[in-house]
């Protein structure tokens, strides 16, 4: 385990300062995504249980305003954060390539080491940004489909109340 942690820290350090930012961003993304997913019902039975307390069209509107608005806002925030991860990786690529060119420009005895460090930084941050963003994108799709299922059920409840009022 110590060897794994040591290797992890070496890779992280070779990725530069942006790796810390990407790490914090990953924690924020996955905490928000998991918290949102756990607050959403999954399956028809759970959605029906959630909606049993809705007795009138006014209750539907309150539920939509309070609960669904919060979930939609969380999904939007997640989309922004997930979009940011590969962009930070790209920024790391640019910084790493600049370090590579600087190493080539210096022309001293350790040019190869400077070039290798710059390329390593460029590739590690790019990879990290993608590794953070790709699974989170799938989580956003699941969140969106669950929100849509709750909205569809709310629409059915609302239609049922309207037909009952006739």
Z-matrix of the N, CA and C atoms (Angstrom, degrees):
N
C 1 1.456
C 2 1.531 1 110.73
N 3 1.348 2 116.42 1 -40.73
C 4 1.460 3 120.03 2 178.83
C 5 1.521 4 111.41 3 -62.18
N 6 1.331 5 116.32 4 -36.96
C 7 1.462 6 119.92 5 178.91
C 8 1.531 7 110.36 6 -65.46
N 9 1.327 8 116.38 7 -40.30
C 10 1.469 9 120.43 8 178.12
C 11 1.528 10 110.21 9 -62.91
N 12 1.324 11 117.32 10 -46.69
C 13 1.467 12 120.73 11 -179.84
C 14 1.522 13 111.31 12 -63.46
N 15 1.320 14 116.58 13 -39.89
C 16 1.457 15 119.99 14 178.67
C 17 1.527 16 110.63 15 -63.18
N 18 1.325 17 116.39 16 -43.44
C 19 1.468 18 120.37 17 178.76
C 20 1.526 19 110.50 18 -65.98
N 21 1.338 20 116.19 19 -39.96
C 22 1.468 21 120.68 20 178.26
C 23 1.527 22 110.33 21 -59.83
N 24 1.331 23 117.40 22 -45.97
C 25 1.464 24 120.83 23 -178.93
C 26 1.527 25 111.60 24 -67.79
N 27 1.325 26 117.43 25 -33.96
C 28 1.463 27 120.00 26 177.41
C 29 1.526 28 110.85 27 -65.00
N 30 1.333 29 115.81 28 -44.27
C 31 1.469 30 120.15 29 178.54
C 32 1.518 31 110.12 30 -64.89
N 33 1.330 32 116.30 31 -43.19
C 34 1.456 33 120.41 32 179.61
C 35 1.525 34 110.62 33 -61.67
N 36 1.311 35 116.95 34 -44.50
C 37 1.465 36 120.48 35 -179.65
C 38 1.521 37 111.25 36 -65.33
N 39 1.322 38 117.47 37 -36.17
C 40 1.463 39 119.20 38 -179.83
C 41 1.528 40 111.74 39 -72.70
N 42 1.321 41 117.39 40 -15.43
C 43 1.457 42 121.35 41 176.64
C 44 1.516 43 113.53 42 -81.84
N 45 1.311 44 117.11 43 -10.77
C 46 1.457 45 120.42 44 177.27
C 47 1.521 46 113.87 45 87.16
N 48 1.302 47 114.96 46 -172.47
C 49 1.467 48 122.99 47 -176.17
C 50 1.531 49 111.48 48 -63.03
N 51 1.313 50 116.97 49 -33.05
C 52 1.467 51 119.62 50 -178.52
C 53 1.524 52 112.74 51 -62.29
N 54 1.326 53 117.09 52 -21.70
C 55 1.470 54 119.35 53 177.99
C 56 1.527 55 110.84 54 -64.40
N 57 1.318 56 116.98 55 -34.79
C 58 1.467 57 120.35 56 177.32
C 59 1.523 58 109.41 57 -65.76
N 60 1.319 59 115.77 58 -44.32
C 61 1.471 60 120.52 59 178.79
C 62 1.531 61 109.66 60 -62.44
N 63 1.326 62 117.61 61 -44.47
C 64 1.469 63 121.10 62 178.82
C 65 1.521 64 111.21 63 -63.76
N 66 1.319 65 117.41 64 -37.47
C 67 1.462 66 121.40 65 178.60
C 68 1.528 67 110.59 66 -64.11
N 69 1.329 68 116.93 67 -46.86
C 70 1.475 69 121.03 68 178.40
C 71 1.530 70 109.99 69 -63.32
N 72 1.334 71 116.41 70 -41.49
C 73 1.459 72 120.72 71 178.42
C 74 1.526 73 111.06 72 -62.35
N 75 1.321 74 117.04 73 -41.61
C 76 1.471 75 120.78 74 178.68
C 77 1.525 76 110.87 75 -61.92
N 78 1.324 77 116.93 76 -42.56
C 79 1.469 78 119.98 77 178.20
C 80 1.528 79 109.85 78 -61.27
N 81 1.325 80 117.21 79 -45.55
C 82 1.467 81 120.86 80 -179.82
C 83 1.530 82 111.06 81 -62.63
N 84 1.324 83 117.14 82 -44.36
C 85 1.465 84 121.07 83 -178.49
C 86 1.518 85 110.61 84 -62.19
N 87 1.322 86 116.10 85 -51.43
C 88 1.469 87 118.54 86 -174.05
C 89 1.514 88 112.45 87 -73.58
N 90 1.321 89 118.13 88 -31.26
C 91 1.460 90 118.84 89 174.84
C 92 1.534 91 109.54 90 -64.41
N 93 1.327 92 116.28 91 -48.40
C 94 1.463 93 120.25 92 -178.74
C 95 1.525 94 111.47 93 -64.05
N 96 1.324 95 117.10 94 -41.04
C 97 1.465 96 120.51 95 -179.23
C 98 1.525 97 111.24 96 -66.24
N 99 1.311 98 117.02 97 -45.82
C 100 1.473 99 119.89 98 -179.22
C 101 1.516 100 110.56 99 -67.26
N 102 1.327 101 117.36 100 -41.11
C 103 1.464 102 120.29 101 178.12
C 104 1.532 103 110.88 102 -62.57
N 105 1.323 104 116.63 103 -40.91
C 106 1.468 105 120.49 104 178.93
C 107 1.531 106 110.47 105 -67.42
N 108 1.314 107 116.91 106 -44.33
C 109 1.469 108 120.11 107 179.55
C 110 1.522 109 111.77 108 -61.73
N 111 1.321 110 117.23 109 -40.00
C 112 1.462 111 119.10 110 -179.21
C 113 1.524 112 112.14 111 -72.15
N 114 1.321 113 117.85 112 -20.65
C 115 1.462 114 119.46 113 178.56
C 116 1.532 115 112.09 114 -88.08
N 117 1.321 116 116.35 115 -8.43
C 118 1.463 117 120.37 116 179.11
C 119 1.524 118 110.24 117 -96.32
N 120 1.327 119 117.23 118 137.57
C 121 1.465 120 118.54 119 176.90
C 122 1.522 121 110.22 120 -72.73
N 123 1.337 122 115.64 121 150.09
C 124 1.457 123 119.10 122 175.74
C 125 1.527 124 107.76 123 -124.90
N 126 1.294 125 114.99 124 131.80
C 127 1.453 126 120.16 125 -179.34
C 128 1.517 127 111.98 126 92.05
N 129 1.325 128 115.30 127 152.15
C 130 1.468 129 121.52 128 -177.47
C 131 1.516 130 112.90 129 -61.49
N 132 1.323 131 117.57 130 -39.86
C 133 1.467 132 120.52 131 -177.67
C 134 1.529 133 110.77 132 -63.32
N 135 1.312 134 116.43 133 -41.92
C 136 1.466 135 119.39 134 -179.73
C 137 1.522 136 111.53 135 -69.50
N 138 1.340 137 116.88 136 -35.68
C 139 1.462 138 120.36 137 177.80
C 140 1.524 139 109.71 138 -66.31
N 141 1.339 140 116.35 139 -43.42
C 142 1.467 141 119.56 140 178.75
C 143 1.520 142 111.01 141 -62.53
N 144 1.327 143 117.13 142 -40.00
C 145 1.466 144 120.29 143 178.01
C 146 1.528 145 110.42 144 -63.74
N 147 1.304 146 116.71 145 -39.17
C 148 1.458 147 121.17 146 178.63
C 149 1.525 148 111.09 147 -63.98
N 150 1.324 149 116.17 148 -38.87
C 151 1.461 150 120.76 149 -174.20
C 152 1.526 151 113.74 150 -88.94
N 153 1.336 152 118.72 151 -1.45
C 154 1.466 153 120.67 152 -179.12
C 155 1.523 154 112.87 153 -62.35
N 156 1.309 155 116.44 154 -29.05
C 157 1.462 156 119.28 155 -179.01
C 158 1.517 157 113.51 156 -75.67
N 159 1.317 158 117.62 157 -5.23
C 160 1.459 159 120.85 158 -178.21
C 161 1.525 160 108.35 159 -88.48
N 162 1.312 161 115.69 160 115.10
C 163 1.465 162 121.12 161 -175.43
C 164 1.521 163 113.60 162 -110.05
N 165 1.334 164 117.44 163 -14.93
C 166 1.465 165 119.27 164 -176.19
C 167 1.522 166 109.76 165 -145.92
N 168 1.338 167 116.61 166 164.29
C 169 1.466 168 119.16 167 175.83
C 170 1.531 169 112.59 168 -58.93
N 171 1.317 170 117.21 169 -30.42
C 172 1.468 171 120.63 170 177.43
C 173 1.522 172 111.39 171 -64.68
N 174 1.337 173 115.39 172 -37.95
C 175 1.466 174 119.60 173 176.99
C 176 1.535 175 110.79 174 -64.09
N 177 1.342 176 116.26 175 -37.12
C 178 1.467 177 120.74 176 178.08
C 179 1.518 178 109.46 177 -61.72
N 180 1.318 179 116.32 178 -45.51
C 181 1.460 180 119.29 179 -177.93
C 182 1.525 181 111.54 180 -66.51
N 183 1.327 182 117.36 181 -37.51
C 184 1.468 183 120.64 182 177.08
C 185 1.527 184 109.83 183 -65.32
N 186 1.338 185 116.89 184 -43.32
C 187 1.459 186 121.13 185 179.55
C 188 1.526 187 110.60 186 -62.18
N 189 1.342 188 115.71 187 -44.05
C 190 1.466 189 119.34 188 179.55
C 191 1.518 190 110.81 189 -63.53
N 192 1.322 191 115.35 190 -42.31
C 193 1.460 192 119.41 191 -176.60
C 194 1.525 193 110.97 192 -68.60
N 195 1.307 194 117.12 193 -43.76
C 196 1.464 195 120.24 194 -174.49
C 197 1.535 196 112.39 195 -81.49
N 198 1.318 197 115.49 196 -59.65
C 199 1.459 198 120.16 197 -170.24
C 200 1.529 199 112.43 198 -81.16
N 201 1.299 200 117.09 199 -51.04
C 202 1.467 201 119.62 200 -175.58
C 203 1.526 202 112.27 201 -69.88
N 204 1.308 203 117.71 202 -33.65
C 205 1.463 204 119.97 203 177.58
C 206 1.533 205 110.27 204 -63.45
N 207 1.323 206 116.32 205 -42.10
C 208 1.458 207 120.68 206 177.00
C 209 1.531 208 110.70 207 -61.35
N 210 1.338 209 116.60 208 -44.40
C 211 1.468 210 120.26 209 -179.33
C 212 1.528 211 111.49 210 -65.76
N 213 1.314 212 117.38 211 -41.23
C 214 1.472 213 120.15 212 177.95
C 215 1.532 214 110.94 213 -64.32
N 216 1.336 215 116.31 214 -40.76
C 217 1.468 216 120.13 215 178.08
C 218 1.524 217 111.28 216 -63.85
N 219 1.330 218 116.20 217 -40.07
C 220 1.457 219 119.78 218 177.00
C 221 1.530 220 110.78 219 -63.65
N 222 1.312 221 116.45 220 -41.40
C 223 1.467 222 120.09 221 178.94
C 224 1.525 223 110.04 222 -63.10
N 225 1.323 224 117.56 223 -42.26
C 226 1.464 225 120.81 224 178.08
C 227 1.524 226 111.40 225 -63.03
N 228 1.322 227 117.01 226 -42.81
C 229 1.463 228 120.73 227 177.75
C 230 1.529 229 110.27 228 -62.52
N 231 1.318 230 116.25 229 -42.47
C 232 1.467 231 120.11 230 177.60
C 233 1.521 232 111.36 231 -60.10
N 234 1.323 233 116.58 232 -41.86
C 235 1.462 234 119.70 233 179.88
C 236 1.528 235 111.09 234 -61.82
N 237 1.320 236 116.55 235 -39.92
C 238 1.468 237 120.05 236 178.32
C 239 1.531 238 110.44 237 -66.28
N 240 1.329 239 116.46 238 -45.10
C 241 1.462 240 119.85 239 -179.17
C 242 1.530 241 111.50 240 -64.29
N 243 1.322 242 116.43 241 -41.32
C 244 1.471 243 120.16 242 -179.57
C 245 1.527 244 110.36 243 -67.07
N 246 1.308 245 117.73 244 -36.35
C 247 1.463 246 120.96 245 176.97
C 248 1.530 247 110.57 246 -66.22
N 249 1.318 248 116.82 247 -30.73
C 250 1.455 249 121.51 248 -178.78
C 251 1.529 250 112.58 249 -69.83
N 252 1.320 251 118.18 250 -32.83
C 253 1.472 252 121.17 251 -175.18
C 254 1.534 253 112.91 252 -59.01
N 255 1.339 254 119.74 253 -53.01
C 256 1.467 255 117.43 254 179.00
C 257 1.534 256 112.82 255 -66.75
N 258 1.325 257 116.32 256 -28.24
C 259 1.462 258 118.45 257 177.31
C 260 1.527 259 110.97 258 -67.50
N 261 1.327 260 116.91 259 -38.47
C 262 1.464 261 119.64 260 174.38
C 263 1.526 262 110.39 261 -65.01
N 264 1.333 263 116.44 262 -37.93
C 265 1.457 264 120.10 263 175.60
C 266 1.515 265 111.33 264 -61.47
N 267 1.324 266 116.17 265 -39.97
C 268 1.462 267 120.79 266 177.69
C 269 1.531 268 110.72 267 -65.99
N 270 1.314 269 116.74 268 -39.58
C 271 1.458 270 120.30 269 175.86
C 272 1.525 271 110.15 270 -60.90
N 273 1.317 272 116.74 271 -41.63
C 274 1.461 273 120.62 272 175.94
C 275 1.519 274 111.91 273 -62.23
N 276 1.323 275 116.51 274 -35.52
C 277 1.462 276 120.65 275 176.66
C 278 1.521 277 110.34 276 -62.79
N 279 1.302 278 115.98 277 -45.83
C 280 1.466 279 120.38 278 -179.86
C 281 1.531 280 110.13 279 -63.12
N 282 1.330 281 116.65 280 -45.33
C 283 1.469 282 120.27 281 179.16
C 284 1.529 283 110.09 282 -61.95
N 285 1.322 284 116.59 283 -43.28
C 286 1.465 285 120.07 284 179.13
C 287 1.521 286 112.61 285 -64.26
N 288 1.318 287 117.03 286 -39.34
C 289 1.464 288 119.56 287 178.75
C 290 1.529 289 111.01 288 -69.09
N 291 1.327 290 116.52 289 -35.90
C 292 1.463 291 118.97 290 174.93
C 293 1.529 292 110.48 291 -62.36
N 294 1.321 293 116.72 292 -40.88
C 295 1.469 294 120.08 293 177.04
C 296 1.526 295 110.54 294 -64.39
N 297 1.334 296 116.01 295 -36.24
C 298 1.463 297 119.92 296 177.70
C 299 1.520 298 110.76 297 -63.52
N 300 1.310 299 117.24 298 -47.54
C 301 1.467 300 120.73 299 179.88
C 302 1.524 301 111.23 300 -64.74
N 303 1.327 302 115.52 301 -36.49
C 304 1.459 303 119.03 302 177.57
C 305 1.532 304 109.68 303 -64.33
N 306 1.327 305 117.26 304 -40.62
C 307 1.459 306 121.35 305 177.56
C 308 1.518 307 111.78 306 -63.83
N 309 1.317 308 116.62 307 -38.25
C 310 1.468 309 120.13 308 177.25
C 311 1.523 310 110.72 309 -68.37
N 312 1.311 311 116.03 310 -35.92
C 313 1.458 312 121.52 311 -177.21
C 314 1.526 313 112.18 312 -70.04
N 315 1.329 314 116.00 313 -33.50
C 316 1.462 315 119.41 314 -176.34
C 317 1.521 316 111.58 315 -66.43
N 318 1.322 317 117.07 316 -40.93
C 319 1.454 318 120.81 317 175.71
C 320 1.512 319 115.18 318 65.92
N 321 1.321 320 118.15 319 18.97
C 322 1.460 321 119.70 320 178.06
C 323 1.530 322 109.68 321 -82.53
N 324 1.320 323 117.57 322 -176.60
C 325 1.453 324 122.61 323 -174.90
C 326 1.519 325 114.55 324 -62.67
N 327 1.321 326 118.04 325 -28.15
C 328 1.466 327 120.29 326 -177.36
C 329 1.531 328 111.78 327 -101.59
N 330 1.304 329 117.39 328 32.58
C 331 1.469 330 122.07 329 -179.27
C 332 1.524 331 111.10 330 -57.90
N 333 1.323 332 116.66 331 -42.40
C 334 1.457 333 120.61 332 -178.36
C 335 1.526 334 110.91 333 -61.75
N 336 1.317 335 117.33 334 -39.86
C 337 1.464 336 120.78 335 178.12
C 338 1.521 337 111.25 336 -65.00
N 339 1.323 338 117.45 337 -42.34
C 340 1.470 339 121.28 338 179.25
C 341 1.527 340 111.34 339 -65.14
N 342 1.325 341 116.08 340 -41.49
C 343 1.468 342 120.29 341 178.89
C 344 1.515 343 110.21 342 -65.30
N 345 1.334 344 116.93 343 -45.04
C 346 1.470 345 121.00 344 -179.91
C 347 1.521 346 111.01 345 -62.12
N 348 1.328 347 117.34 346 -40.55
C 349 1.469 348 120.87 347 179.41
C 350 1.532 349 110.77 348 -64.56
N 351 1.317 350 117.03 349 -41.58
C 352 1.470 351 120.58 350 179.22
C 353 1.518 352 111.95 351 -65.50
N 354 1.309 353 117.33 352 -43.44
C 355 1.468 354 120.76 353 178.88
C 356 1.524 355 110.35 354 -66.66
N 357 1.327 356 116.54 355 -39.34
C 358 1.458 357 120.79 356 178.00
C 359 1.524 358 110.78 357 -60.95
N 360 1.328 359 116.19 358 -45.75
C 361 1.468 360 120.66 359 178.58
C 362 1.528 361 110.20 360 -60.30
N 363 1.317 362 116.31 361 -42.50
C 364 1.463 363 120.84 362 -178.66
C 365 1.523 364 111.17 363 -62.47
N 366 1.303 365 117.00 364 -45.89
C 367 1.471 366 120.61 365 -175.80
C 368 1.524 367 112.21 366 -73.96
N 369 1.325 368 116.74 367 -39.23
C 370 1.466 369 119.78 368 -177.49
C 371 1.525 370 111.33 369 -65.52
N 372 1.318 371 117.88 370 -43.84
C 373 1.472 372 119.07 371 -179.19
C 374 1.528 373 110.98 372 -68.39
N 375 1.329 374 116.95 373 -37.04
C 376 1.468 375 119.55 374 177.49
C 377 1.523 376 110.27 375 -62.73
N 378 1.319 377 115.23 376 -47.32
C 379 1.462 378 120.08 377 -179.64
C 380 1.524 379 111.03 378 -61.92
N 381 1.313 380 116.86 379 -44.12
C 382 1.464 381 120.61 380 -178.87
C 383 1.525 382 111.27 381 -63.09
N 384 1.325 383 116.55 382 -42.95
C 385 1.467 384 119.29 383 178.05
C 386 1.519 385 112.22 384 -59.48
N 387 1.321 386 116.47 385 -40.53
C 388 1.470 387 120.27 386 178.74
C 389 1.526 388 112.13 387 -72.03
N 390 1.333 389 116.27 388 -39.49
C 391 1.470 390 119.86 389 179.62
C 392 1.524 391 110.94 390 -64.69
N 393 1.317 392 116.92 391 -32.61
C 394 1.463 393 120.63 392 177.04
C 395 1.535 394 110.07 393 -73.36
N 396 1.328 395 117.31 394 -43.10
C 397 1.466 396 121.34 395 -170.09
C 398 1.525 397 114.27 396 -79.38
N 399 1.317 398 118.73 397 -37.75
C 400 1.467 399 119.84 398 -171.93
C 401 1.529 400 112.48 399 -64.88
N 402 1.341 401 120.33 400 -52.88
C 403 1.476 402 117.99 401 178.24
C 404 1.530 403 112.68 402 -63.29
N 405 1.334 404 116.08 403 -35.12
C 406 1.466 405 119.53 404 179.53
C 407 1.525 406 111.03 405 -64.96
N 408 1.329 407 117.42 406 -32.41
C 409 1.471 408 120.44 407 177.05
C 410 1.522 409 110.90 408 -62.77
N 411 1.322 410 116.77 409 -39.48
C 412 1.459 411 120.14 410 176.97
C 413 1.525 412 110.93 411 -66.62
N 414 1.331 413 116.83 412 -37.36
C 415 1.463 414 120.05 413 177.29
C 416 1.529 415 110.34 414 -63.58
N 417 1.318 416 117.32 415 -38.30
C 418 1.469 417 120.64 416 178.14
C 419 1.525 418 110.24 417 -64.12
N 420 1.328 419 117.06 418 -38.31
C 421 1.475 420 119.39 419 177.55
C 422 1.528 421 110.82 420 -63.51
N 423 1.326 422 117.37 421 -40.86
C 424 1.469 423 120.94 422 178.38
C 425 1.523 424 109.99 423 -65.06
N 426 1.324 425 116.63 424 -43.33
C 427 1.469 426 120.52 425 178.21
C 428 1.525 427 109.98 426 -59.93
N 429 1.328 428 116.66 427 -45.51
C 430 1.468 429 120.46 428 179.33
C 431 1.518 430 112.58 429 -61.25
N 432 1.325 431 117.42 430 -40.75
C 433 1.468 432 119.32 431 -179.53
C 434 1.527 433 111.22 432 -69.84
N 435 1.328 434 117.04 433 -35.13
C 436 1.470 435 118.87 434 177.37
C 437 1.517 436 111.37 435 -70.39
N 438 1.314 437 117.61 436 -38.80
C 439 1.470 438 120.50 437 176.02
C 440 1.527 439 109.01 438 -61.89
N 441 1.324 440 117.11 439 -43.38
C 442 1.464 441 121.30 440 179.15
C 443 1.528 442 111.10 441 -62.01
N 444 1.334 443 117.74 442 -39.25
C 445 1.465 444 120.90 443 178.65
C 446 1.523 445 110.71 444 -64.04
N 447 1.324 446 117.60 445 -40.34
C 448 1.469 447 120.77 446 178.13
C 449 1.529 448 109.59 447 -66.95
N 450 1.331 449 117.42 448 -42.05
C 451 1.467 450 120.23 449 178.53
C 452 1.519 451 111.46 450 -63.20
N 453 1.329 452 117.50 451 -41.12
C 454 1.471 453 120.59 452 177.42
C 455 1.521 454 110.80 453 -62.34
N 456 1.319 455 116.83 454 -41.65
C 457 1.465 456 120.30 455 178.16
C 458 1.518 457 111.01 456 -65.65
N 459 1.328 458 116.96 457 -39.05
C 460 1.467 459 120.06 458 176.80
C 461 1.521 460 110.93 459 -61.87
N 462 1.317 461 115.98 460 -39.62
C 463 1.464 462 120.29 461 178.01
C 464 1.528 463 110.86 462 -62.86
N 465 1.318 464 116.32 463 -40.82
C 466 1.470 465 119.97 464 177.44
C 467 1.519 466 110.87 465 -63.73
N 468 1.336 467 116.46 466 -42.33
C 469 1.468 468 120.31 467 178.56
C 470 1.523 469 109.82 468 -63.09
N 471 1.328 470 116.95 469 -43.14
C 472 1.458 471 121.40 470 179.68
C 473 1.528 472 110.69 471 -63.19
N 474 1.324 473 117.50 472 -44.62
C 475 1.469 474 120.99 473 177.55
C 476 1.516 475 111.24 474 -63.04
N 477 1.329 476 116.53 475 -38.34
C 478 1.466 477 120.12 476 178.41
C 479 1.530 478 110.80 477 -63.03
N 480 1.337 479 117.06 478 -41.57
C 481 1.461 480 121.25 479 178.77
C 482 1.541 481 110.51 480 -66.89
N 483 1.309 482 116.84 481 -38.52
C 484 1.472 483 119.79 482 179.28
C 485 1.522 484 110.86 483 -66.64
N 486 1.319 485 117.58 484 -40.15
C 487 1.462 486 120.45 485 179.48
C 488 1.524 487 110.35 486 -69.48
N 489 1.329 488 116.89 487 -34.02
C 490 1.454 489 120.32 488 178.04
C 491 1.505 490 112.50 489 -69.46
N 492 1.327 491 117.59 490 -25.86
C 493 1.472 492 122.37 491 -178.99
C 494 1.524 493 111.74 492 -77.88
N 495 1.319 494 116.49 493 -16.16
C 496 1.474 495 119.26 494 -178.43
C 497 1.473 496 113.47 495 -75.74
